[in-house]
Amino acid sequence: MKLQKKKALFILKTSTGIIVGIVLLLFAFRNTVLQQVIQRVDTKLNTDYQCHFTVGTASFKGITHIEFENISLVPQKADTLVHIKSLKTSVSFWKLLVGEVQLGQLDINQGYIQLVKTKNGSNFDAFLRSKKDKSDNAEVNYAKFLNRISSKILNLVPTDMHVNGFAFKINDLGKEVVFDFNQLALTHKKLNTVIQVSSEGFSQQWTLNGFADPRERKANIKFYNAQNDTIQIPYLDTKYHFKTGFKAICFNLDNLEMDSGELHIDGYASIENAFVNHPKIAQKDVLIHQARFDYHFVVGARSIALDSTSNLQLNRIQCLPFISYSNEEDKVYTLQLKLPKMKAQDFIESLPTSLFSHFAGMKAQGNFSYELQFEYNNHKPNAVVFESKLHPDGLKIIKYGAADLNKINSDFTYRAIEHGVPQRQILVGIGNPMYTPLTSISPYLQKCVLTSEDPSFFNHRGFINEAFKQSIAKNIRTKKFSRGASTISMQLVKNVFLTRQKTVSRKLEEILLVYLLENNHISTKERMLEVYFNIIEWGPNVYGIGEASQFYFQKSPADLSLNECLFLATIIPRPKGFMYRFDSEHLLKSYAQQQNTFLTKLMLRRNVLLPTDTIGQHNPLVILGAAQYLLHQKIKDTLVTDSLSTEEFDF
């Protein structure tokens, strides 16, 4: 027994001696090792990113403190990317022994990071090039990967930090913006930062302070303007015509840890008096007074989800979202939204200002709740799930805003707007000699338009879930908005009450107004269809079927043939370009004829037409009236162009 104790004691002493020896060697040669590390970093950056990394002087002060002077990162043939005059830091000795870098203290004095883009390229191009992973194709565990990355990043955030005179600069083809950190301090887990932001004709001072503990993975930070003014974000306006700002933003991280193989991320974010402005969103600033997002993300081995315990509050609107992406076997995208029961008036008053301008002044009574379910499987695109359900409870509109839906039931003046320019006024009513009641419109035209534009118009309540499903599936497959799901009800609301501007605001208002129009039975389907036929555009400065019948065929709408109705139905999507459907002989081109044939067969298959209706359909379509002049002019211009092209070629 004594012999074993002696052996154990000998091994312990020997191990301790070796460790002490290694530590002493590291201490003795620490500066040499540091220079070798700097050289390796320079070699790697030069090889991978064509950048030269230099350090004027670098040396250890004690075991864990390191001081650097004149650090630079300069890409080949480009402006300096990073320069730091003086940097002092400390690292955890024990973390270094296991190969990890954890900063304890960081002092930076004078320096900058600058992103410079010129007509010849940018000084950060090399860092944007993707590097293909040459390792095996083993599947990445999302939870472990994000946990590892977040740990490395948070370890590089020092627990004690002081930065003076450090700037982040952007120079995009001469458009400059500078974020100058006049003060950045993190002491005893308290963050206090002052940032001077400046660009051409713009200057503001921002403040960032609060609680931050990178080791415990917790933070509670507020971002605001010290002068109690609205923070405006520069550069985005001149670069993307996107204006945005806010009074204050709060961010809280309460939990970031692994649990049973899953990474859980919890906290909240809130914003006060925010605004956004972009031509694709709305005509004016969209204002959000109060918004808060309580989030709970769960990251699994092959999935990422915003858990249903999360909560989004927009003024008085509460939303319970669930969003997930799973890549177990197929890629599955899921979205669920729930709006718990709330007062309709609270909902109207909570809508962001200018995003729903036509709802301003609207009064409603009653309550409602709402549910949305969406699921898409990339290997089963046609099995997309899309269910949208609104549950009204005594819901009733007692006063309309700018969009008075009741006007559709009486005579009114319609004025189309093209590219922001109001067109001529059109009276929608019997006072207009071109106005045509539904009973005086050819049944063929009604059947053709309904079949091509909205076959279930008389059965749906403004929306067709199946059409939405097909539209979503195609848009995801093509990765662009290549197909819509607009019904006649939606087209009617867009034309009568809104504009043709392609903005997020207009589309959202369109959806809500269609629901109100259809589900409150404000007008009959027949009246809606009649108004639709009398206001839509059928050609250049041609509005309503009365004008269209005369413009193309010098007929009344009641006397139109099946061929003429097929033509009118197929030009609705692009009415101004009708003349390009004809060849030099004034005959329909093959693609236009194929559309007519397809539409005819579809109506026969659905028993909308009888075989006897198609007698004489093979007779050529004859264009008369004012449209004939435009057709002649188009052919004349084509011949002149062809002649000039031939002469140039011969020369």
C-alpha positions as CSV (number, residue, x, y, z in Angstrom):
1,M,0.0,0.0,0.0
2,K,2.8,2.4,0.9
3,L,4.5,1.6,-2.4
4,Q,1.3,2.5,-4.3
5,K,1.1,5.8,-2.4
6,K,4.7,6.6,-3.2
7,K,4.0,5.9,-6.9
8,A,0.9,8.1,-7.0
9,L,2.8,10.9,-5.2
10,F,5.7,10.6,-7.7
11,I,3.3,10.8,-10.7
12,L,1.6,13.8,-9.1
13,K,4.8,15.6,-8.5
14,T,6.1,14.7,-12.0
15,S,2.9,15.9,-13.7
16,T,2.9,19.1,-11.7
17,G,6.5,19.7,-12.6
18,I,5.8,19.2,-16.3
19,I,2.9,21.6,-16.2
20,V,4.9,24.2,-14.3
21,G,7.7,23.7,-16.8
22,I,5.4,24.2,-19.7
23,V,4.0,27.3,-18.1
24,L,7.5,28.7,-17.5
25,L,8.5,27.9,-21.1
26,L,5.3,29.6,-22.4
27,F,6.0,32.6,-20.2
28,A,9.7,32.8,-21.2
29,F,8.9,32.5,-24.9
30,R,5.5,34.1,-24.9
31,N,6.5,37.1,-27.1
32,T,8.2,34.9,-29.6
33,V,5.0,32.7,-29.8
34,L,2.9,35.9,-30.2
35,Q,5.0,37.1,-33.2
36,Q,4.6,33.6,-34.8
37,V,0.8,33.8,-34.3
38,I,0.8,37.3,-35.9
39,Q,2.8,35.9,-38.8
40,R,0.4,33.0,-39.3
41,V,-2.6,35.3,-39.2
42,D,-0.9,37.5,-41.9
43,T,-0.2,34.5,-44.1
44,K,-3.7,33.2,-43.8
45,L,-5.3,36.5,-44.6
46,N,-2.9,37.0,-47.5
47,T,-3.7,33.6,-48.9
48,D,-7.5,33.5,-48.3
49,Y,-8.4,37.2,-48.7
50,Q,-5.4,38.9,-50.4
51,C,-5.0,41.2,-47.4
52,H,-1.9,42.2,-45.6
53,F,-2.1,42.2,-41.7
54,T,0.6,44.2,-39.9
55,V,1.3,45.0,-36.3
56,G,3.8,47.7,-35.4
57,T,4.6,46.3,-32.0
58,A,3.1,43.5,-29.9
59,S,4.2,42.2,-26.5
60,F,2.9,40.5,-23.4
61,K,2.7,42.4,-20.1
62,G,2.7,39.7,-17.5
63,I,1.0,36.4,-18.3
64,T,-2.4,37.5,-19.7
65,H,-2.1,41.1,-20.8
66,I,-1.1,42.0,-24.3
67,E,-0.4,45.4,-25.9
68,F,-0.5,46.2,-29.6
69,E,0.5,49.3,-31.5
70,N,-0.5,50.3,-35.1
71,I,-2.6,47.4,-36.2
72,S,-3.6,47.5,-39.9
73,L,-5.5,45.3,-42.3
74,V,-5.0,46.4,-45.9
75,P,-6.4,44.6,-49.0
76,Q,-4.3,44.5,-52.1
77,K,-4.7,47.5,-54.3
78,A,-7.5,48.9,-52.1
79,D,-8.1,51.3,-49.2
80,T,-7.2,50.3,-45.6
81,L,-10.0,48.2,-44.1
82,V,-8.9,48.4,-40.4
83,H,-6.5,50.5,-38.5
84,I,-6.0,50.7,-34.7
85,K,-3.4,53.0,-33.2
86,S,-3.3,51.4,-29.8
87,L,-5.0,48.2,-28.3
88,K,-4.6,46.6,-24.9
89,T,-6.3,43.4,-23.9
90,S,-6.2,40.5,-21.5
91,V,-7.0,36.9,-22.1
92,S,-8.1,34.1,-19.8
93,F,-5.0,31.9,-19.3
94,W,-7.0,28.8,-18.5
95,K,-9.1,29.2,-21.7
96,L,-5.8,29.6,-23.7
97,L,-4.6,26.3,-22.3
98,V,-7.6,24.5,-23.9
99,G,-7.3,26.4,-27.1
100,E,-10.1,29.0,-26.6
101,V,-9.7,32.8,-26.6
102,Q,-11.7,34.7,-24.0
103,L,-11.1,38.4,-23.6
104,G,-11.3,39.9,-20.2
105,Q,-10.3,43.6,-20.7
106,L,-10.1,45.6,-23.9
107,D,-8.8,49.2,-24.3
108,I,-8.8,50.7,-27.8
109,N,-7.5,54.2,-28.5
110,Q,-7.9,55.8,-31.9
111,G,-8.8,53.7,-35.0
112,Y,-11.3,53.0,-37.6
113,I,-13.0,50.4,-39.7
114,Q,-13.9,51.7,-43.2
115,L,-15.9,50.1,-46.0
116,V,-15.0,51.8,-49.3
117,K,-16.7,51.1,-52.6
118,T,-15.4,52.7,-55.8
119,K,-16.2,52.1,-59.5
120,N,-13.4,49.6,-59.5
121,G,-14.7,47.5,-56.6
122,S,-14.6,47.6,-52.8
123,N,-12.0,47.0,-50.1
124,F,-14.1,44.2,-48.7
125,D,-14.9,42.2,-51.8
126,A,-12.6,39.3,-50.9
127,F,-14.5,38.7,-47.6
128,L,-17.8,38.4,-49.4
129,R,-16.7,35.6,-51.7
130,S,-18.2,32.3,-50.6
131,K,-15.8,29.6,-49.7
132,K,-17.0,26.1,-50.5
133,D,-16.6,23.6,-47.7
134,K,-14.3,20.9,-48.9
135,S,-15.0,18.7,-45.9
136,D,-17.5,15.8,-46.0
137,N,-21.1,16.5,-46.5
138,A,-22.1,15.6,-43.0
139,E,-25.3,17.3,-41.9
140,V,-24.8,20.4,-39.6
141,N,-26.5,20.3,-36.2
142,Y,-28.1,23.7,-36.1
143,A,-28.3,23.9,-32.3
144,K,-24.7,22.9,-31.7
145,F,-23.5,25.1,-34.5
146,L,-25.3,28.2,-33.3
147,N,-24.3,27.5,-29.7
148,R,-20.7,27.2,-30.7
149,I,-20.7,30.4,-32.8
150,S,-22.5,32.4,-30.1
151,S,-20.0,31.2,-27.5
152,K,-17.0,32.2,-29.6
153,I,-18.5,35.6,-30.3
154,L,-19.5,36.3,-26.7
155,N,-16.1,35.2,-25.5
156,L,-14.6,37.9,-27.7
157,V,-16.8,40.5,-26.0
158,P,-14.7,41.7,-23.0
159,T,-16.1,42.1,-19.6
160,D,-14.3,45.4,-19.2
161,M,-14.0,47.6,-22.2
162,H,-13.0,51.2,-23.0
163,V,-13.0,52.6,-26.5
164,N,-12.1,56.2,-27.4
165,G,-11.9,57.8,-30.8
166,F,-12.9,54.7,-32.8
167,A,-15.0,55.2,-36.0
168,F,-16.9,53.0,-38.4
169,K,-17.0,54.6,-41.9
170,I,-18.9,53.9,-45.1
171,N,-17.9,55.4,-48.4
172,D,-20.2,54.2,-51.2
173,L,-19.2,55.8,-54.5
174,G,-18.6,59.1,-52.7
175,K,-21.6,58.9,-50.4
176,E,-20.1,58.9,-46.9
177,V,-21.5,58.2,-43.4
178,V,-19.4,58.1,-40.2
179,F,-20.3,56.4,-36.9
180,D,-17.8,57.9,-34.4
181,F,-17.6,56.1,-31.0
182,N,-16.7,59.1,-28.9
183,Q,-17.2,56.9,-25.9
184,L,-17.8,53.1,-25.5
185,A,-17.4,51.7,-22.0
186,L,-18.5,48.4,-20.4
187,T,-17.6,48.4,-16.7
188,H,-19.1,46.1,-14.1
189,K,-21.6,44.9,-16.6
190,K,-22.9,48.4,-17.3
191,L,-22.7,49.6,-20.9
192,N,-22.5,53.3,-21.8
193,T,-21.9,54.4,-25.4
194,V,-22.1,57.7,-27.2
195,I,-22.0,57.6,-31.0
196,Q,-21.7,60.7,-33.2
197,V,-23.3,60.0,-36.5
198,S,-22.7,62.3,-39.5
199,S,-23.1,62.3,-43.3
200,E,-23.7,65.0,-45.9
201,G,-26.2,67.5,-44.3
202,F,-26.9,65.2,-41.3
203,S,-25.5,65.0,-37.8
204,Q,-26.9,63.2,-34.7
205,Q,-25.7,61.9,-31.4
206,W,-26.9,58.4,-30.4
207,T,-26.8,56.8,-26.9
208,L,-26.6,53.1,-26.2
209,N,-26.6,52.0,-22.5
210,G,-27.8,49.4,-20.1
211,F,-26.8,46.0,-18.8
212,A,-24.6,43.5,-20.6
213,D,-23.0,40.3,-19.3
214,P,-21.3,38.4,-22.1
215,R,-20.3,35.5,-19.8
216,E,-23.8,34.9,-18.5
217,R,-25.3,35.6,-21.9
218,K,-27.6,38.2,-20.7
219,A,-28.3,41.8,-21.8
220,N,-30.8,44.6,-21.4
221,I,-29.9,47.6,-23.6
222,K,-31.6,50.8,-24.7
223,F,-30.8,52.7,-27.9
224,Y,-32.0,56.3,-28.1
225,N,-31.1,59.9,-28.9
226,A,-29.7,61.9,-26.0
227,Q,-31.4,65.0,-27.2
228,N,-34.8,63.3,-26.8
229,D,-35.3,63.5,-30.6
230,T,-36.1,60.9,-33.2
231,I,-33.1,58.8,-34.3
232,Q,-32.9,58.8,-38.1
233,I,-30.8,56.2,-40.0
234,P,-28.6,57.8,-42.6
235,Y,-27.3,56.3,-45.9
236,L,-30.4,54.1,-46.5
237,D,-32.3,57.2,-47.9
238,T,-29.7,58.1,-50.5
239,K,-28.8,54.5,-51.3
240,Y,-32.2,52.8,-51.4
241,H,-34.7,55.7,-51.0
242,F,-35.7,54.1,-47.7
243,K,-36.2,56.4,-44.7
244,T,-36.6,55.0,-41.3
245,G,-36.1,56.1,-37.7
246,F,-37.5,55.7,-34.1
247,K,-37.6,57.4,-30.7
248,A,-36.1,54.4,-28.8
249,I,-35.3,50.7,-29.1
250,C,-35.0,48.3,-26.2
251,F,-33.4,44.9,-26.5
252,N,-33.3,42.2,-23.9
253,L,-31.6,38.8,-23.9
254,D,-32.7,36.8,-20.9
255,N,-31.7,33.3,-21.9
256,L,-29.3,31.6,-24.4
257,E,-28.5,28.1,-23.4
258,M,-28.6,24.4,-24.5
259,D,-31.2,22.2,-23.0
260,S,-31.8,18.6,-24.0
261,G,-30.0,19.1,-27.3
262,E,-31.9,22.3,-28.2
263,L,-30.7,25.9,-28.1
264,H,-33.2,28.2,-26.4
265,I,-33.1,31.9,-27.0
266,D,-35.5,34.1,-24.9
267,G,-36.0,37.8,-24.5
268,Y,-37.8,40.8,-25.9
269,A,-37.4,43.8,-28.2
270,S,-39.5,46.9,-28.2
271,I,-39.6,50.1,-30.3
272,E,-41.2,53.5,-29.7
273,N,-42.5,56.0,-32.3
274,A,-41.0,54.2,-35.3
275,F,-41.5,55.3,-38.9
276,V,-40.6,53.9,-42.3
277,N,-41.0,55.5,-45.7
278,H,-40.4,53.9,-49.1
279,P,-42.3,54.2,-52.4
280,K,-43.0,50.4,-52.4
281,I,-44.5,50.6,-48.9
282,A,-46.8,53.6,-48.8
283,Q,-47.0,57.2,-50.1
284,K,-46.4,58.8,-46.7
285,D,-44.5,57.9,-43.5
286,V,-45.8,54.7,-41.9
287,L,-45.9,55.4,-38.1
288,I,-45.9,52.8,-35.4
289,H,-46.4,54.3,-31.9
290,Q,-45.6,51.2,-29.8
291,A,-44.5,47.7,-30.6
292,R,-43.1,44.9,-28.5
293,F,-41.9,41.4,-29.5
294,D,-41.4,38.8,-26.7
295,Y,-39.5,36.0,-28.4
296,H,-38.7,32.4,-27.7
297,F,-36.6,30.7,-30.3
298,V,-36.0,27.0,-30.2
299,V,-33.2,25.6,-32.4
300,G,-33.0,21.8,-32.8
301,A,-30.6,19.6,-34.7
302,R,-32.4,20.2,-38.0
303,S,-35.0,22.8,-37.2
304,I,-35.4,26.5,-36.2
305,A,-38.7,27.7,-34.7
306,L,-40.2,30.8,-33.2
307,D,-42.2,29.1,-30.5
308,S,-46.0,29.8,-30.1
309,T,-45.3,31.2,-26.6
310,S,-43.9,34.2,-28.3
311,N,-46.0,37.4,-28.4
312,L,-46.1,40.4,-30.8
313,Q,-47.9,43.5,-29.6
314,L,-48.6,46.3,-32.1
315,N,-50.3,49.2,-30.2
316,R,-53.4,47.3,-28.9
317,I,-53.2,44.4,-31.4
318,Q,-51.9,41.2,-30.0
319,C,-50.5,38.5,-32.2
320,L,-49.4,35.0,-31.3
321,P,-47.0,33.8,-34.0
322,F,-45.5,30.4,-34.7
323,I,-42.8,30.2,-37.4
324,S,-40.7,27.1,-38.2
325,Y,-38.3,25.7,-40.7
326,S,-37.5,22.0,-40.6
327,N,-35.0,20.1,-42.7
328,E,-35.3,16.6,-41.4
329,E,-36.1,14.9,-44.7
330,D,-38.0,17.5,-46.7
331,K,-37.7,21.3,-46.2
332,V,-40.9,22.3,-44.5
333,Y,-41.9,25.9,-43.8
334,T,-44.7,26.6,-41.3
335,L,-46.4,29.8,-40.3
336,Q,-49.3,30.2,-37.9
337,L,-50.8,33.5,-36.7
338,K,-53.4,33.9,-34.1
339,L,-55.1,37.2,-33.1
340,P,-57.1,36.5,-29.8
341,K,-60.5,38.0,-29.5
342,M,-60.4,41.8,-29.5
343,K,-62.6,44.9,-30.1
344,A,-62.9,45.8,-33.7
345,Q,-62.4,49.5,-32.9
346,D,-59.2,48.8,-31.0
347,F,-57.9,47.0,-34.1
348,I,-58.8,49.9,-36.4
349,E,-57.2,52.5,-34.1
350,S,-54.0,50.4,-33.7
351,L,-53.3,50.1,-37.4
352,P,-50.1,51.9,-38.4
353,T,-50.7,55.4,-39.6
354,S,-50.5,55.8,-43.4
355,L,-50.3,52.1,-44.0
356,F,-54.2,52.0,-43.8
357,S,-55.0,55.6,-44.7
358,H,-58.4,54.7,-46.1
359,F,-59.5,53.4,-42.6
360,A,-58.8,56.7,-40.8
361,G,-62.1,57.8,-39.2
362,M,-63.7,54.4,-39.5
363,K,-65.9,53.3,-36.6
364,A,-66.9,49.7,-35.8
365,Q,-68.6,47.8,-33.1
366,G,-68.3,44.2,-32.0
367,N,-65.3,41.9,-31.7
368,F,-63.4,39.4,-33.8
369,S,-60.6,36.9,-33.7
370,Y,-58.4,35.6,-36.5
371,E,-56.3,32.5,-37.4
372,L,-53.9,31.9,-40.3
373,Q,-52.2,28.5,-41.1
374,F,-49.6,28.0,-43.8
375,E,-47.4,25.1,-44.5
376,Y,-45.2,24.4,-47.5
377,N,-43.2,21.3,-48.3
378,N,-40.6,21.7,-51.0
379,H,-41.1,18.1,-52.2
380,K,-44.9,18.5,-52.2
381,P,-45.4,22.0,-53.6
382,N,-49.0,21.3,-54.7
383,A,-50.0,20.2,-51.2
384,V,-49.5,23.6,-49.7
385,V,-51.7,24.4,-46.7
386,F,-53.3,27.9,-46.6
387,E,-56.2,28.5,-44.2
388,S,-57.3,32.0,-43.3
389,K,-60.3,32.3,-40.8
390,L,-61.8,35.4,-39.3
391,H,-64.4,34.8,-36.5
392,P,-66.7,37.9,-36.2
393,D,-68.7,38.5,-33.0
394,G,-71.3,41.2,-33.6
395,L,-68.9,42.9,-36.1
396,K,-70.4,45.8,-37.8
397,I,-69.1,49.0,-39.5
398,I,-71.1,52.0,-38.4
399,K,-69.1,54.6,-40.1
400,Y,-66.6,54.4,-43.0
401,G,-63.4,56.3,-43.5
402,A,-62.1,57.6,-46.8
403,A,-63.2,54.4,-48.5
404,D,-67.1,54.5,-48.3
405,L,-68.1,51.1,-49.5
406,N,-71.8,52.1,-49.7
407,K,-71.1,54.4,-52.7
408,I,-70.9,51.3,-54.9
409,N,-74.7,51.0,-54.7
410,S,-75.5,54.3,-56.3
411,D,-74.3,56.5,-59.1
412,F,-70.7,57.8,-58.5
413,T,-67.9,59.4,-60.4
414,Y,-64.9,57.2,-61.2
415,R,-61.5,58.5,-62.1
416,A,-58.6,56.2,-62.9
417,I,-55.1,57.1,-61.8
418,E,-52.2,56.1,-64.1
419,H,-48.7,56.5,-62.7
420,G,-50.0,59.0,-60.2
421,V,-51.8,61.1,-62.8
422,P,-55.7,61.3,-62.6
423,Q,-57.4,60.4,-65.8
424,R,-60.7,61.8,-67.2
425,Q,-63.8,61.5,-65.0
426,I,-66.4,58.8,-65.8
427,L,-69.9,58.8,-64.4
428,V,-70.9,55.3,-63.3
429,G,-74.6,55.4,-63.7
430,I,-77.5,55.9,-66.1
431,G,-76.5,59.5,-66.6
432,N,-73.6,58.3,-68.7
433,P,-74.8,57.2,-72.2
434,M,-72.1,54.6,-72.3
435,Y,-73.1,53.0,-69.0
436,T,-74.4,49.5,-69.6
437,P,-76.6,47.6,-67.1
438,L,-75.6,43.9,-66.6
439,T,-78.7,42.7,-68.4
440,S,-77.6,44.6,-71.5
441,I,-74.1,43.0,-71.6
442,S,-73.7,39.9,-73.9
443,P,-74.0,36.7,-71.8
444,Y,-71.0,35.5,-73.8
445,L,-68.8,38.3,-72.4
446,Q,-70.0,37.6,-68.9
447,K,-69.1,34.0,-69.2
448,C,-65.7,34.6,-70.9
449,V,-64.6,37.2,-68.3
450,L,-65.8,35.2,-65.3
451,T,-64.1,32.0,-66.6
452,S,-60.8,33.8,-67.3
453,E,-60.8,36.2,-64.3
454,D,-62.8,34.6,-61.5
455,P,-64.9,31.4,-62.1
456,S,-66.3,31.2,-58.6
457,F,-67.2,34.9,-58.3
458,F,-70.8,34.2,-57.4
459,N,-69.8,31.7,-54.7
460,H,-66.8,33.0,-52.8
461,R,-66.6,35.9,-50.3
462,G,-63.8,37.9,-51.9
463,F,-61.0,35.3,-51.7
464,I,-60.3,31.9,-53.2
465,N,-58.1,29.8,-50.8
466,E,-57.2,27.4,-53.6
467,A,-56.0,30.2,-55.8
468,F,-53.9,31.5,-53.0
469,K,-52.4,28.1,-52.4
470,Q,-51.4,27.7,-56.1
471,S,-50.1,31.3,-56.2
472,I,-47.9,30.8,-53.1
473,A,-46.6,27.5,-54.4
474,K,-45.6,29.0,-57.7
475,N,-44.1,32.1,-56.2
476,I,-41.9,30.0,-53.9
477,R,-40.8,27.7,-56.7
478,T,-39.9,30.6,-59.0
479,K,-38.5,32.7,-56.0
480,K,-40.4,35.7,-57.3
481,F,-43.9,37.1,-57.4
482,S,-44.8,35.5,-60.7
483,R,-48.5,34.8,-60.0
484,G,-51.2,36.6,-58.1
485,A,-54.6,35.4,-56.8
486,S,-56.7,38.5,-57.5
487,T,-60.5,38.0,-57.7
488,I,-63.0,40.3,-59.4
489,S,-63.9,41.6,-55.9
490,M,-60.3,42.6,-55.3
491,Q,-60.0,44.2,-58.7
492,L,-63.2,46.2,-58.1
493,V,-62.0,47.5,-54.7
494,K,-58.6,48.4,-56.1
495,N,-60.2,50.4,-58.9
496,V,-63.1,52.1,-57.1
497,F,-61.7,52.8,-53.7
498,L,-57.9,52.6,-54.0
499,T,-55.2,53.2,-56.6
500,R,-53.1,51.1,-58.9
501,Q,-49.9,51.8,-57.0
502,K,-48.0,48.6,-56.3
503,T,-47.4,49.2,-52.6
504,V,-47.7,47.0,-49.5
505,S,-50.1,49.6,-48.2
506,R,-52.5,49.3,-51.1
507,K,-52.5,45.5,-51.0
508,L,-53.2,45.3,-47.3
509,E,-56.0,47.8,-47.6
510,E,-57.4,45.9,-50.5
511,I,-57.6,42.7,-48.5
512,L,-59.4,44.3,-45.6
513,L,-61.8,46.3,-47.7
514,V,-62.7,43.2,-49.8
515,Y,-63.5,41.3,-46.6
516,L,-65.8,44.1,-45.4
517,L,-67.5,44.5,-48.8
518,E,-68.2,40.8,-49.2
519,N,-68.9,39.6,-45.7
520,N,-71.1,42.5,-44.6
521,H,-73.2,42.1,-47.8
522,I,-72.9,45.7,-48.6
523,S,-73.7,45.1,-52.3
524,T,-75.1,42.3,-54.4
525,K,-72.8,40.2,-56.6
526,E,-74.8,41.3,-59.7
527,R,-74.2,45.0,-58.8
528,M,-70.5,44.4,-58.2
529,L,-70.1,42.7,-61.5
530,E,-72.0,45.4,-63.3
531,V,-69.8,48.1,-61.8
532,Y,-66.7,46.1,-62.7
533,F,-67.7,45.9,-66.4
534,N,-68.3,49.6,-66.5
535,I,-65.1,50.9,-65.0
536,I,-62.2,48.5,-66.0
537,E,-59.8,49.6,-68.6
538,W,-60.2,47.9,-72.0
539,G,-57.7,49.8,-74.1
540,P,-55.8,53.2,-74.3
541,N,-58.2,55.7,-72.6
542,V,-61.0,53.2,-73.0
543,Y,-63.0,52.6,-69.8
544,G,-66.1,50.5,-69.4
545,I,-67.7,47.9,-71.8
546,G,-69.9,50.5,-73.5
547,E,-66.8,52.4,-74.8
548,A,-64.9,49.2,-75.5
549,S,-67.7,47.7,-77.7
550,Q,-67.7,50.9,-79.8
551,F,-63.9,51.3,-79.8
552,Y,-63.2,47.8,-81.2
553,F,-66.4,46.7,-83.0
554,Q,-68.8,49.7,-83.4
555,K,-71.4,47.6,-81.5
556,S,-73.5,47.7,-78.4
557,P,-72.3,45.3,-75.6
558,A,-75.5,43.2,-76.1
559,D,-74.6,42.4,-79.7
560,L,-71.1,41.1,-79.2
561,S,-70.3,37.7,-80.7
562,L,-68.5,34.9,-79.0
563,N,-65.2,35.6,-80.9
564,E,-65.4,39.3,-79.9
565,C,-66.1,38.4,-76.3
566,L,-63.1,36.0,-76.2
567,F,-60.9,38.8,-77.5
568,L,-62.1,41.3,-74.9
569,A,-61.7,38.9,-72.1
570,T,-58.1,38.0,-73.0
571,I,-56.9,41.6,-73.2
572,I,-58.0,42.6,-69.7
573,P,-54.6,41.9,-68.2
574,R,-52.8,44.1,-70.7
575,P,-55.4,46.2,-72.5
576,K,-53.2,49.0,-73.8
577,G,-51.1,46.5,-75.9
578,F,-54.1,44.9,-77.7
579,M,-52.6,45.8,-81.2
580,Y,-49.6,43.5,-80.6
581,R,-51.9,40.5,-80.7
582,F,-52.3,41.0,-84.4
583,D,-50.0,40.3,-87.4
584,S,-49.5,42.5,-90.5
585,E,-52.7,41.1,-92.1
586,H,-54.8,42.2,-89.1
587,L,-55.2,38.5,-88.1
588,L,-54.8,37.3,-84.5
589,K,-51.3,35.8,-84.0
590,S,-51.0,32.1,-83.2
591,Y,-50.5,32.6,-79.4
592,A,-53.6,34.9,-79.2
593,Q,-55.7,32.4,-81.1
594,Q,-54.4,29.6,-78.9
595,Q,-55.6,31.5,-75.8
596,N,-59.1,31.9,-77.4
597,T,-59.2,28.2,-78.2
598,F,-58.1,27.2,-74.7
599,L,-60.7,29.5,-73.1
600,T,-63.4,28.1,-75.4
601,K,-62.6,24.5,-74.6
602,L,-62.5,25.3,-70.9
603,M,-66.0,26.8,-71.0
604,L,-67.3,23.8,-73.0
605,R,-65.8,21.4,-70.5
606,R,-67.4,23.2,-67.6
607,N,-70.8,23.4,-69.5
608,V,-70.6,27.2,-69.5
609,L,-71.0,27.0,-73.3
610,L,-72.9,24.6,-75.6
611,P,-71.3,23.2,-78.8
612,T,-73.9,25.2,-80.7
613,D,-72.5,28.4,-79.3
614,T,-69.3,27.9,-81.2
615,I,-70.8,27.8,-84.6
616,G,-69.1,30.3,-86.8
617,Q,-66.2,30.8,-84.3
618,H,-63.6,30.1,-86.9
619,N,-64.5,33.2,-88.8
620,P,-61.7,35.8,-88.5
621,L,-62.0,38.6,-85.9
622,V,-62.6,42.0,-87.5
623,I,-61.5,45.1,-85.7
624,L,-63.4,48.3,-86.6
625,G,-63.8,51.8,-85.1
626,A,-61.0,53.8,-83.5
627,A,-59.0,50.6,-82.6
628,Q,-58.5,50.0,-86.3
629,Y,-56.5,53.2,-86.6
630,L,-54.1,52.1,-83.8
631,L,-53.8,48.8,-85.5
632,H,-52.8,50.4,-88.8
633,Q,-50.4,52.7,-87.1
634,K,-48.7,49.8,-85.3
635,I,-48.2,47.9,-88.6
636,K,-46.9,51.0,-90.3
637,D,-44.4,51.7,-87.6
638,T,-43.3,48.0,-87.7
639,L,-42.8,48.2,-91.5
640,V,-40.7,51.4,-91.2
641,T,-38.6,49.9,-88.5
642,D,-38.0,46.7,-90.5
643,S,-37.1,48.8,-93.6
644,L,-34.5,50.8,-91.7
645,S,-33.1,47.7,-90.2
646,T,-32.7,46.1,-93.7
647,E,-31.1,49.2,-95.1
648,E,-28.6,49.3,-92.3
649,F,-27.8,45.7,-92.8
650,D,-27.4,46.1,-96.6
651,F,-25.1,49.0,-96.1
